[in-house]
Amino acid sequence: MVDPTSDVGDVDADDAPACADCGAPVTGDSHRVRSRIVDGDSEHVHFCDDDCLENWEQG
């Protein structure tokens, strides 16, 4: 998998992180990430686009 702190950009689906909402590979320019610190560790959550991010935030 691509380093989750980097700009994922245009990567192959096999190397892309999975969307936290729908599970699809996160590729392309519509990629969104939410980062947070959990118990001293950084956590990065990836999303396909704004719609998946919004669904996850509401859920």
N, C-alpha and C positions, 0 to 999 in steps of 0.2 A: 504494500500500500504506500501511497505517496505520503510524505511527511505532513501530518495534519495541520501544522502551523504554516505551511507554505501555501502559495496561491495554486490551487489545484488546476485551474484552467482547463485546457483540452487534453485529457488523458484517456487512455483506454479504459473501458468498463472494468476489466480485470484488475486494474491498479487503483481504481477510484474508491473512495470511502462510500459506505452505504448511507442513504438518506435515513435520518432518524424517524421520519414520519411514514414514508411509503416503502422504504427498503430498496429502492432503485439505486443503481450506481450514480454517484454525483459527479457529473461531467459538465463541461461548458461554462459559459459566462453567467448563467443565472444562479450559480452556486452561492449559498449563504452558509455562514458559520456562526455559532454562538460559543463563546469560550467563557469558562469560569474556573475558579479555584475550589476544589473539593478536598477537604482534609489535607491541605498543603500540596496537592497535586493538581496540575492543570488538566482540564477536561475540555475537549473540542467536540461539538455536536454539529454534524453536517446536514445540509438540506438541499434538495434539488432546486428549489426556487422560493419565492416569497410566499406562495400558497402553502407549501409544505411547512415552512417555518411558522406561519400563522396558525395552521392546524395544530402543530405541536405545542405552541405557546398557549392555545386555548384548551388543550386537552388535559 
